[in-house]
């Protein structure tokens, strides 16, 4: 089985090196590159096509949220796991509104970080317990926050171009999200998707 190819993005060198040291051959995760800013991260994503980007939220010029949105607009299939020192209501809300596939705290131990990377790559959304407590809406463990947002609009009858305009994302990225939504929910059309969302109290 091929290892998970990982790109680490963090503006603090010690954090980058510390996270990189966690992933060894025994974990099944390979660090293919590291960088200290969002702009370079987008270039590396284009060049290397990693399986997952471990993304620090707090970075100057272009923070982790903005970098994630730009990355996902072109490469919606590449997973992003955000890392932060904080699990405040504001930070959790920003994650919920983002396209990221997971959100984890920097304070977790090495095993939890490895498990989080593997879980996100397997389609499981990772989120701190406090973020679940803060959330007023049901949180899907199958769809990412952005996918859930798209799924709701799609199930309500909007066309792909309308969804793209509503969320200010590319039509191509929207269509790829819809394909991933069908795959993750094992549905095949809008009616089945609407039924899935209703049964899971997500619509």
mmCIF file of the C-alpha atoms, coordinates in Angstrom:
data_MODEL
# 
_entry.id   MODEL 
# 
loop_
_atom_site.group_PDB 
_atom_site.id 
_atom_site.type_symbol 
_atom_site.label_atom_id 
_atom_site.label_alt_id 
_atom_site.label_comp_id 
_atom_site.label_asym_id 
_atom_site.label_entity_id 
_atom_site.label_seq_id 
_atom_site.pdbx_PDB_ins_code 
_atom_site.Cartn_x 
_atom_site.Cartn_y 
_atom_site.Cartn_z 
_atom_site.occupancy 
_atom_site.B_iso_or_equiv 
_atom_site.pdbx_formal_charge 
_atom_site.auth_seq_id 
_atom_site.auth_comp_id 
_atom_site.auth_asym_id 
_atom_site.auth_atom_id 
_atom_site.pdbx_PDB_model_num 
ATOM 1   C CA . UNK A 1 1   ? 0.000   0.000  0.000   1.00 0.00 ? 1   UNK A CA 1 
ATOM 2   C CA . UNK A 1 2   ? 1.411   3.372  -0.984  1.00 0.00 ? 2   UNK A CA 1 
ATOM 3   C CA . UNK A 1 3   ? 2.116   5.826  1.845   1.00 0.00 ? 3   UNK A CA 1 
ATOM 4   C CA . UNK A 1 4   ? 0.051   8.968  2.286   1.00 0.00 ? 4   UNK A CA 1 
ATOM 5   C CA . UNK A 1 5   ? 1.980   11.812 0.646   1.00 0.00 ? 5   UNK A CA 1 
ATOM 6   C CA . UNK A 1 6   ? 1.969   14.798 2.994   1.00 0.00 ? 6   UNK A CA 1 
ATOM 7   C CA . UNK A 1 7   ? 2.784   18.499 2.554   1.00 0.00 ? 7   UNK A CA 1 
ATOM 8   C CA . UNK A 1 8   ? 3.372   20.474 5.768   1.00 0.00 ? 8   UNK A CA 1 
ATOM 9   C CA . UNK A 1 9   ? 2.644   24.224 5.792   1.00 0.00 ? 9   UNK A CA 1 
ATOM 10  C CA . UNK A 1 10  ? 3.600   26.234 8.894   1.00 0.00 ? 10  UNK A CA 1 
ATOM 11  C CA . UNK A 1 11  ? 5.404   29.538 9.318   1.00 0.00 ? 11  UNK A CA 1 
ATOM 12  C CA . UNK A 1 12  ? 7.275   28.310 12.420  1.00 0.00 ? 12  UNK A CA 1 
ATOM 13  C CA . UNK A 1 13  ? 10.304  26.166 11.642  1.00 0.00 ? 13  UNK A CA 1 
ATOM 14  C CA . UNK A 1 14  ? 10.177  24.245 14.918  1.00 0.00 ? 14  UNK A CA 1 
ATOM 15  C CA . UNK A 1 15  ? 6.539   23.379 14.311  1.00 0.00 ? 15  UNK A CA 1 
ATOM 16  C CA . UNK A 1 16  ? 7.303   22.159 10.794  1.00 0.00 ? 16  UNK A CA 1 
ATOM 17  C CA . UNK A 1 17  ? 10.214  20.024 11.930  1.00 0.00 ? 17  UNK A CA 1 
ATOM 18  C CA . UNK A 1 18  ? 8.330   18.751 14.955  1.00 0.00 ? 18  UNK A CA 1 
ATOM 19  C CA . UNK A 1 19  ? 5.363   17.645 12.887  1.00 0.00 ? 19  UNK A CA 1 
ATOM 20  C CA . UNK A 1 20  ? 7.608   16.115 10.242  1.00 0.00 ? 20  UNK A CA 1 
ATOM 21  C CA . UNK A 1 21  ? 9.381   14.014 12.887  1.00 0.00 ? 21  UNK A CA 1 
ATOM 22  C CA . UNK A 1 22  ? 6.058   12.427 13.832  1.00 0.00 ? 22  UNK A CA 1 
ATOM 23  C CA . UNK A 1 23  ? 5.609   10.821 10.431  1.00 0.00 ? 23  UNK A CA 1 
ATOM 24  C CA . UNK A 1 24  ? 7.979   7.903  9.860   1.00 0.00 ? 24  UNK A CA 1 
ATOM 25  C CA . UNK A 1 25  ? 7.902   4.917  7.524   1.00 0.00 ? 25  UNK A CA 1 
ATOM 26  C CA . UNK A 1 26  ? 6.084   2.936  10.211  1.00 0.00 ? 26  UNK A CA 1 
ATOM 27  C CA . UNK A 1 27  ? 3.146   5.369  10.162  1.00 0.00 ? 27  UNK A CA 1 
ATOM 28  C CA . UNK A 1 28  ? 2.467   4.909  6.457   1.00 0.00 ? 28  UNK A CA 1 
ATOM 29  C CA . UNK A 1 29  ? 2.791   8.663  5.925   1.00 0.00 ? 29  UNK A CA 1 
ATOM 30  C CA . UNK A 1 30  ? 5.567   10.300 3.900   1.00 0.00 ? 30  UNK A CA 1 
ATOM 31  C CA . UNK A 1 31  ? 6.427   14.003 4.200   1.00 0.00 ? 31  UNK A CA 1 
ATOM 32  C CA . UNK A 1 32  ? 7.178   15.032 0.625   1.00 0.00 ? 32  UNK A CA 1 
ATOM 33  C CA . UNK A 1 33  ? 7.731   18.766 1.231   1.00 0.00 ? 33  UNK A CA 1 
ATOM 34  C CA . UNK A 1 34  ? 7.460   21.592 3.745   1.00 0.00 ? 34  UNK A CA 1 
ATOM 35  C CA . UNK A 1 35  ? 6.989   25.333 3.393   1.00 0.00 ? 35  UNK A CA 1 
ATOM 36  C CA . UNK A 1 36  ? 6.416   28.349 5.604   1.00 0.00 ? 36  UNK A CA 1 
ATOM 37  C CA . UNK A 1 37  ? 3.732   30.232 3.657   1.00 0.00 ? 37  UNK A CA 1 
ATOM 38  C CA . UNK A 1 38  ? 0.505   29.808 1.727   1.00 0.00 ? 38  UNK A CA 1 
ATOM 39  C CA . UNK A 1 39  ? 1.733   31.145 -1.605  1.00 0.00 ? 39  UNK A CA 1 
ATOM 40  C CA . UNK A 1 40  ? 4.536   28.585 -1.813  1.00 0.00 ? 40  UNK A CA 1 
ATOM 41  C CA . UNK A 1 41  ? 2.133   25.903 -0.612  1.00 0.00 ? 41  UNK A CA 1 
ATOM 42  C CA . UNK A 1 42  ? -0.092  26.461 -3.659  1.00 0.00 ? 42  UNK A CA 1 
ATOM 43  C CA . UNK A 1 43  ? 2.922   26.131 -5.954  1.00 0.00 ? 43  UNK A CA 1 
ATOM 44  C CA . UNK A 1 44  ? 4.027   22.912 -4.239  1.00 0.00 ? 44  UNK A CA 1 
ATOM 45  C CA . UNK A 1 45  ? 0.515   21.479 -4.423  1.00 0.00 ? 45  UNK A CA 1 
ATOM 46  C CA . UNK A 1 46  ? 0.478   22.056 -8.171  1.00 0.00 ? 46  UNK A CA 1 
ATOM 47  C CA . UNK A 1 47  ? 3.915   20.511 -8.618  1.00 0.00 ? 47  UNK A CA 1 
ATOM 48  C CA . UNK A 1 48  ? 3.689   17.568 -6.217  1.00 0.00 ? 48  UNK A CA 1 
ATOM 49  C CA . UNK A 1 49  ? -0.037  16.742 -5.941  1.00 0.00 ? 49  UNK A CA 1 
ATOM 50  C CA . UNK A 1 50  ? 0.095   15.558 -2.308  1.00 0.00 ? 50  UNK A CA 1 
ATOM 51  C CA . UNK A 1 51  ? -2.648  13.415 -0.796  1.00 0.00 ? 51  UNK A CA 1 
ATOM 52  C CA . UNK A 1 52  ? -3.034  15.756 2.157   1.00 0.00 ? 52  UNK A CA 1 
ATOM 53  C CA . UNK A 1 53  ? -1.863  19.200 3.242   1.00 0.00 ? 53  UNK A CA 1 
ATOM 54  C CA . UNK A 1 54  ? -1.278  19.736 6.959   1.00 0.00 ? 54  UNK A CA 1 
ATOM 55  C CA . UNK A 1 55  ? -2.072  23.438 7.131   1.00 0.00 ? 55  UNK A CA 1 
ATOM 56  C CA . UNK A 1 56  ? -1.328  25.900 9.921   1.00 0.00 ? 56  UNK A CA 1 
ATOM 57  C CA . UNK A 1 57  ? -4.158  28.395 10.304  1.00 0.00 ? 57  UNK A CA 1 
ATOM 58  C CA . UNK A 1 58  ? -2.195  31.399 11.596  1.00 0.00 ? 58  UNK A CA 1 
ATOM 59  C CA . UNK A 1 59  ? 0.245   32.579 8.926   1.00 0.00 ? 59  UNK A CA 1 
ATOM 60  C CA . UNK A 1 60  ? 1.092   36.102 7.737   1.00 0.00 ? 60  UNK A CA 1 
ATOM 61  C CA . UNK A 1 61  ? -0.070  37.468 4.354   1.00 0.00 ? 61  UNK A CA 1 
ATOM 62  C CA . UNK A 1 62  ? -2.195  34.435 3.449   1.00 0.00 ? 62  UNK A CA 1 
ATOM 63  C CA . UNK A 1 63  ? -3.580  32.453 6.373   1.00 0.00 ? 63  UNK A CA 1 
ATOM 64  C CA . UNK A 1 64  ? -4.534  28.795 6.349   1.00 0.00 ? 64  UNK A CA 1 
ATOM 65  C CA . UNK A 1 65  ? -8.187  29.462 5.588   1.00 0.00 ? 65  UNK A CA 1 
ATOM 66  C CA . UNK A 1 66  ? -7.475  31.553 2.493   1.00 0.00 ? 66  UNK A CA 1 
ATOM 67  C CA . UNK A 1 67  ? -4.814  29.124 1.292   1.00 0.00 ? 67  UNK A CA 1 
ATOM 68  C CA . UNK A 1 68  ? -7.269  26.256 1.704   1.00 0.00 ? 68  UNK A CA 1 
ATOM 69  C CA . UNK A 1 69  ? -9.989  28.013 -0.286  1.00 0.00 ? 69  UNK A CA 1 
ATOM 70  C CA . UNK A 1 70  ? -7.598  28.736 -3.170  1.00 0.00 ? 70  UNK A CA 1 
ATOM 71  C CA . UNK A 1 71  ? -6.249  25.189 -3.078  1.00 0.00 ? 71  UNK A CA 1 
ATOM 72  C CA . UNK A 1 72  ? -9.681  23.555 -3.009  1.00 0.00 ? 72  UNK A CA 1 
ATOM 73  C CA . UNK A 1 73  ? -10.997 25.724 -5.847  1.00 0.00 ? 73  UNK A CA 1 
ATOM 74  C CA . UNK A 1 74  ? -8.532  24.011 -8.184  1.00 0.00 ? 74  UNK A CA 1 
ATOM 75  C CA . UNK A 1 75  ? -7.828  20.712 -6.410  1.00 0.00 ? 75  UNK A CA 1 
ATOM 76  C CA . UNK A 1 76  ? -10.965 19.707 -4.478  1.00 0.00 ? 76  UNK A CA 1 
ATOM 77  C CA . UNK A 1 77  ? -9.712  16.109 -4.269  1.00 0.00 ? 77  UNK A CA 1 
ATOM 78  C CA . UNK A 1 78  ? -6.645  17.054 -2.198  1.00 0.00 ? 78  UNK A CA 1 
ATOM 79  C CA . UNK A 1 79  ? -7.379  16.764 1.516   1.00 0.00 ? 79  UNK A CA 1 
ATOM 80  C CA . UNK A 1 80  ? -6.609  19.599 3.928   1.00 0.00 ? 80  UNK A CA 1 
ATOM 81  C CA . UNK A 1 81  ? -6.239  19.185 7.687   1.00 0.00 ? 81  UNK A CA 1 
ATOM 82  C CA . UNK A 1 82  ? -6.065  22.532 9.474   1.00 0.00 ? 82  UNK A CA 1 
ATOM 83  C CA . UNK A 1 83  ? -4.004  22.942 12.637  1.00 0.00 ? 83  UNK A CA 1 
ATOM 84  C CA . UNK A 1 84  ? -4.551  25.608 15.270  1.00 0.00 ? 84  UNK A CA 1 
ATOM 85  C CA . UNK A 1 85  ? -3.652  26.465 18.849  1.00 0.00 ? 85  UNK A CA 1 
ATOM 86  C CA . UNK A 1 86  ? -7.268  27.428 19.519  1.00 0.00 ? 86  UNK A CA 1 
ATOM 87  C CA . UNK A 1 87  ? -10.727 25.863 19.549  1.00 0.00 ? 87  UNK A CA 1 
ATOM 88  C CA . UNK A 1 88  ? -12.664 29.054 20.218  1.00 0.00 ? 88  UNK A CA 1 
ATOM 89  C CA . UNK A 1 89  ? -16.227 29.437 18.859  1.00 0.00 ? 89  UNK A CA 1 
ATOM 90  C CA . UNK A 1 90  ? -14.958 31.934 16.281  1.00 0.00 ? 90  UNK A CA 1 
ATOM 91  C CA . UNK A 1 91  ? -12.243 29.585 15.014  1.00 0.00 ? 91  UNK A CA 1 
ATOM 92  C CA . UNK A 1 92  ? -14.641 26.631 14.895  1.00 0.00 ? 92  UNK A CA 1 
ATOM 93  C CA . UNK A 1 93  ? -17.143 28.697 12.933  1.00 0.00 ? 93  UNK A CA 1 
ATOM 94  C CA . UNK A 1 94  ? -14.486 29.701 10.417  1.00 0.00 ? 94  UNK A CA 1 
ATOM 95  C CA . UNK A 1 95  ? -13.608 26.032 9.951   1.00 0.00 ? 95  UNK A CA 1 
ATOM 96  C CA . UNK A 1 96  ? -17.265 25.143 9.422   1.00 0.00 ? 96  UNK A CA 1 
ATOM 97  C CA . UNK A 1 97  ? -17.473 27.795 6.698   1.00 0.00 ? 97  UNK A CA 1 
ATOM 98  C CA . UNK A 1 98  ? -14.279 26.590 5.022   1.00 0.00 ? 98  UNK A CA 1 
ATOM 99  C CA . UNK A 1 99  ? -13.545 23.859 2.481   1.00 0.00 ? 99  UNK A CA 1 
ATOM 100 C CA . UNK A 1 100 ? -11.127 22.050 4.796   1.00 0.00 ? 100 UNK A CA 1 
ATOM 101 C CA . UNK A 1 101 ? -11.602 18.337 5.438   1.00 0.00 ? 101 UNK A CA 1 
ATOM 102 C CA . UNK A 1 102 ? -10.634 18.468 9.095   1.00 0.00 ? 102 UNK A CA 1 
ATOM 103 C CA . UNK A 1 103 ? -9.514  20.673 11.947  1.00 0.00 ? 103 UNK A CA 1 
ATOM 104 C CA . UNK A 1 104 ? -7.237  19.629 14.785  1.00 0.00 ? 104 UNK A CA 1 
ATOM 105 C CA . UNK A 1 105 ? -5.424  21.239 17.689  1.00 0.00 ? 105 UNK A CA 1 
ATOM 106 C CA . UNK A 1 106 ? -1.652  21.577 17.857  1.00 0.00 ? 106 UNK A CA 1 
ATOM 107 C CA . UNK A 1 107 ? -1.766  20.359 21.440  1.00 0.00 ? 107 UNK A CA 1 
ATOM 108 C CA . UNK A 1 108 ? -2.666  16.772 20.464  1.00 0.00 ? 108 UNK A CA 1 
ATOM 109 C CA . UNK A 1 109 ? -0.094  14.010 20.834  1.00 0.00 ? 109 UNK A CA 1 
ATOM 110 C CA . UNK A 1 110 ? 1.819   12.347 18.007  1.00 0.00 ? 110 UNK A CA 1 
ATOM 111 C CA . UNK A 1 111 ? -0.461  9.313  17.723  1.00 0.00 ? 111 UNK A CA 1 
ATOM 112 C CA . UNK A 1 112 ? -3.572  11.494 17.529  1.00 0.00 ? 112 UNK A CA 1 
ATOM 113 C CA . UNK A 1 113 ? -1.987  13.547 14.750  1.00 0.00 ? 113 UNK A CA 1 
ATOM 114 C CA . UNK A 1 114 ? -1.129  10.434 12.752  1.00 0.00 ? 114 UNK A CA 1 
ATOM 115 C CA . UNK A 1 115 ? -4.632  9.058  13.295  1.00 0.00 ? 115 UNK A CA 1 
ATOM 116 C CA . UNK A 1 116 ? -6.161  12.380 12.234  1.00 0.00 ? 116 UNK A CA 1 
ATOM 117 C CA . UNK A 1 117 ? -4.224  12.443 8.955   1.00 0.00 ? 117 UNK A CA 1 
ATOM 118 C CA . UNK A 1 118 ? -5.263  8.876  8.161   1.00 0.00 ? 118 UNK A CA 1 
ATOM 119 C CA . UNK A 1 119 ? -8.878  9.527  9.092   1.00 0.00 ? 119 UNK A CA 1 
ATOM 120 C CA . UNK A 1 120 ? -9.146  12.594 6.859   1.00 0.00 ? 120 UNK A CA 1 
ATOM 121 C CA . UNK A 1 121 ? -7.594  10.696 3.949   1.00 0.00 ? 121 UNK A CA 1 
ATOM 122 C CA . UNK A 1 122 ? -10.239 8.004  4.471   1.00 0.00 ? 122 UNK A CA 1 
ATOM 123 C CA . UNK A 1 123 ? -13.036 10.548 4.198   1.00 0.00 ? 123 UNK A CA 1 
ATOM 124 C CA . UNK A 1 124 ? -13.704 11.049 7.916   1.00 0.00 ? 124 UNK A CA 1 
ATOM 125 C CA . UNK A 1 125 ? -14.011 14.629 9.110   1.00 0.00 ? 125 UNK A CA 1 
ATOM 126 C CA . UNK A 1 126 ? -11.844 15.307 12.166  1.00 0.00 ? 126 UNK A CA 1 
ATOM 127 C CA . UNK A 1 127 ? -12.913 18.085 14.521  1.00 0.00 ? 127 UNK A CA 1 
ATOM 128 C CA . UNK A 1 128 ? -12.140 18.974 18.175  1.00 0.00 ? 128 UNK A CA 1 
ATOM 129 C CA . UNK A 1 129 ? -14.832 18.010 20.688  1.00 0.00 ? 129 UNK A CA 1 
ATOM 130 C CA . UNK A 1 130 ? -15.379 21.632 21.679  1.00 0.00 ? 130 UNK A CA 1 
ATOM 131 C CA . UNK A 1 131 ? -16.234 22.547 18.096  1.00 0.00 ? 131 UNK A CA 1 
ATOM 132 C CA . UNK A 1 132 ? -18.981 19.935 18.149  1.00 0.00 ? 132 UNK A CA 1 
ATOM 133 C CA . UNK A 1 133 ? -20.295 21.453 21.382  1.00 0.00 ? 133 UNK A CA 1 
ATOM 134 C CA . UNK A 1 134 ? -20.294 24.949 19.891  1.00 0.00 ? 134 UNK A CA 1 
ATOM 135 C CA . UNK A 1 135 ? -22.064 23.930 16.692  1.00 0.00 ? 135 UNK A CA 1 
ATOM 136 C CA . UNK A 1 136 ? -25.777 24.710 16.497  1.00 0.00 ? 136 UNK A CA 1 
ATOM 137 C CA . UNK A 1 137 ? -26.191 22.563 13.395  1.00 0.00 ? 137 UNK A CA 1 
ATOM 138 C CA . UNK A 1 138 ? -25.747 18.799 13.013  1.00 0.00 ? 138 UNK A CA 1 
ATOM 139 C CA . UNK A 1 139 ? -22.205 18.005 11.862  1.00 0.00 ? 139 UNK A CA 1 
ATOM 140 C CA . UNK A 1 140 ? -21.824 15.301 9.255   1.00 0.00 ? 140 UNK A CA 1 
ATOM 141 C CA . UNK A 1 141 ? -19.040 12.775 9.765   1.00 0.00 ? 141 UNK A CA 1 
ATOM 142 C CA . UNK A 1 142 ? -19.215 11.889 6.064   1.00 0.00 ? 142 UNK A CA 1 
ATOM 143 C CA . UNK A 1 143 ? -19.169 15.283 4.342   1.00 0.00 ? 143 UNK A CA 1 
ATOM 144 C CA . UNK A 1 144 ? -16.808 18.189 4.947   1.00 0.00 ? 144 UNK A CA 1 
ATOM 145 C CA . UNK A 1 145 ? -18.423 21.513 5.925   1.00 0.00 ? 145 UNK A CA 1 
ATOM 146 C CA . UNK A 1 146 ? -18.059 22.849 2.376   1.00 0.00 ? 146 UNK A CA 1 
ATOM 147 C CA . UNK A 1 147 ? -19.395 19.624 0.850   1.00 0.00 ? 147 UNK A CA 1 
ATOM 148 C CA . UNK A 1 148 ? -22.384 19.761 3.181   1.00 0.00 ? 148 UNK A CA 1 
ATOM 149 C CA . UNK A 1 149 ? -23.030 23.356 2.132   1.00 0.00 ? 149 UNK A CA 1 
ATOM 150 C CA . UNK A 1 150 ? -22.899 22.371 -1.544  1.00 0.00 ? 150 UNK A CA 1 
ATOM 151 C CA . UNK A 1 151 ? -25.006 19.258 -0.952  1.00 0.00 ? 151 UNK A CA 1 
ATOM 152 C CA . UNK A 1 152 ? -27.804 21.301 0.617   1.00 0.00 ? 152 UNK A CA 1 
ATOM 153 C CA . UNK A 1 153 ? -27.932 23.737 -2.300  1.00 0.00 ? 153 UNK A CA 1 
ATOM 154 C CA . UNK A 1 154 ? -27.702 20.938 -4.863  1.00 0.00 ? 154 UNK A CA 1 
ATOM 155 C CA . UNK A 1 155 ? -30.430 18.876 -3.167  1.00 0.00 ? 155 UNK A CA 1 
ATOM 156 C CA . UNK A 1 156 ? -32.701 21.925 -3.088  1.00 0.00 ? 156 UNK A CA 1 
ATOM 157 C CA . UNK A 1 157 ? -32.609 22.137 -6.869  1.00 0.00 ? 157 UNK A CA 1 
ATOM 158 C CA . UNK A 1 158 ? -29.844 24.604 -7.756  1.00 0.00 ? 158 UNK A CA 1 
ATOM 159 C CA . UNK A 1 159 ? -27.733 23.886 -10.820 1.00 0.00 ? 159 UNK A CA 1 
ATOM 160 C CA . UNK A 1 160 ? -23.943 23.557 -10.597 1.00 0.00 ? 160 UNK A CA 1 
ATOM 161 C CA . UNK A 1 161 ? -23.352 27.039 -12.036 1.00 0.00 ? 161 UNK A CA 1 
ATOM 162 C CA . UNK A 1 162 ? -25.817 28.532 -9.545  1.00 0.00 ? 162 UNK A CA 1 
ATOM 163 C CA . UNK A 1 163 ? -24.111 26.754 -6.638  1.00 0.00 ? 163 UNK A CA 1 
ATOM 164 C CA . UNK A 1 164 ? -20.735 27.999 -7.875  1.00 0.00 ? 164 UNK A CA 1 
ATOM 165 C CA . UNK A 1 165 ? -21.960 31.599 -8.072  1.00 0.00 ? 165 UNK A CA 1 
ATOM 166 C CA . UNK A 1 166 ? -23.666 31.378 -4.675  1.00 0.00 ? 166 UNK A CA 1 
ATOM 167 C CA . UNK A 1 167 ? -20.509 30.130 -2.961  1.00 0.00 ? 167 UNK A CA 1 
ATOM 168 C CA . UNK A 1 168 ? -18.043 32.047 -5.138  1.00 0.00 ? 168 UNK A CA 1 
ATOM 169 C CA . UNK A 1 169 ? -16.187 28.936 -6.270  1.00 0.00 ? 169 UNK A CA 1 
ATOM 170 C CA . UNK A 1 170 ? -15.381 27.601 -9.735  1.00 0.00 ? 170 UNK A CA 1 
ATOM 171 C CA . UNK A 1 171 ? -17.967 25.530 -11.666 1.00 0.00 ? 171 UNK A CA 1 
ATOM 172 C CA . UNK A 1 172 ? -15.314 22.864 -12.198 1.00 0.00 ? 172 UNK A CA 1 
ATOM 173 C CA . UNK A 1 173 ? -14.588 22.686 -8.495  1.00 0.00 ? 173 UNK A CA 1 
ATOM 174 C CA . UNK A 1 174 ? -18.330 22.563 -7.750  1.00 0.00 ? 174 UNK A CA 1 
ATOM 175 C CA . UNK A 1 175 ? -18.844 19.633 -10.118 1.00 0.00 ? 175 UNK A CA 1 
ATOM 176 C CA . UNK A 1 176 ? -15.951 17.737 -8.523  1.00 0.00 ? 176 UNK A CA 1 
ATOM 177 C CA . UNK A 1 177 ? -17.413 18.378 -5.068  1.00 0.00 ? 177 UNK A CA 1 
ATOM 178 C CA . UNK A 1 178 ? -20.782 17.008 -6.257  1.00 0.00 ? 178 UNK A CA 1 
ATOM 179 C CA . UNK A 1 179 ? -19.101 13.841 -7.555  1.00 0.00 ? 179 UNK A CA 1 
ATOM 180 C CA . UNK A 1 180 ? -17.362 13.395 -4.192  1.00 0.00 ? 180 UNK A CA 1 
ATOM 181 C CA . UNK A 1 181 ? -20.633 14.048 -2.332  1.00 0.00 ? 181 UNK A CA 1 
ATOM 182 C CA . UNK A 1 182 ? -22.414 11.296 -4.260  1.00 0.00 ? 182 UNK A CA 1 
ATOM 183 C CA . UNK A 1 183 ? -19.523 8.915  -3.609  1.00 0.00 ? 183 UNK A CA 1 
ATOM 184 C CA . UNK A 1 184 ? -19.337 9.664  0.110   1.00 0.00 ? 184 UNK A CA 1 
ATOM 185 C CA . UNK A 1 185 ? -23.092 9.435  0.661   1.00 0.00 ? 185 UNK A CA 1 
ATOM 186 C CA . UNK A 1 186 ? -23.565 6.477  -1.736  1.00 0.00 ? 186 UNK A CA 1 
ATOM 187 C CA . UNK A 1 187 ? -26.312 8.397  -3.543  1.00 0.00 ? 187 UNK A CA 1 
ATOM 188 C CA . UNK A 1 188 ? -26.772 8.828  -7.281  1.00 0.00 ? 188 UNK A CA 1 
ATOM 189 C CA . UNK A 1 189 ? -29.059 11.812 -7.849  1.00 0.00 ? 189 UNK A CA 1 
ATOM 190 C CA . UNK A 1 190 ? -30.619 14.847 -6.193  1.00 0.00 ? 190 UNK A CA 1 
ATOM 191 C CA . UNK A 1 191 ? -33.634 12.945 -4.897  1.00 0.00 ? 191 UNK A CA 1 
ATOM 192 C CA . UNK A 1 192 ? -31.509 10.304 -3.174  1.00 0.00 ? 192 UNK A CA 1 
ATOM 193 C CA . UNK A 1 193 ? -29.193 12.984 -1.809  1.00 0.00 ? 193 UNK A CA 1 
ATOM 194 C CA . UNK A 1 194 ? -32.102 15.026 -0.432  1.00 0.00 ? 194 UNK A CA 1 
ATOM 195 C CA . UNK A 1 195 ? -33.447 11.864 1.221   1.00 0.00 ? 195 UNK A CA 1 
ATOM 196 C CA . UNK A 1 196 ? -30.025 11.131 2.725   1.00 0.00 ? 196 UNK A CA 1 
ATOM 197 C CA . UNK A 1 197 ? -29.674 14.666 4.113   1.00 0.00 ? 197 UNK A CA 1 
ATOM 198 C CA . UNK A 1 198 ? -33.223 14.624 5.507   1.00 0.00 ? 198 UNK A CA 1 
ATOM 199 C CA . UNK A 1 199 ? -32.805 11.236 7.212   1.00 0.00 ? 199 UNK A CA 1 
ATOM 200 C CA . UNK A 1 200 ? -29.557 12.443 8.815   1.00 0.00 ? 200 UNK A CA 1 
ATOM 201 C CA . UNK A 1 201 ? -31.173 15.739 9.896   1.00 0.00 ? 201 UNK A CA 1 
ATOM 202 C CA . UNK A 1 202 ? -28.794 17.742 7.724   1.00 0.00 ? 202 UNK A CA 1 
ATOM 203 C CA . UNK A 1 203 ? -31.345 19.415 5.471   1.00 0.00 ? 203 UNK A CA 1 
# 
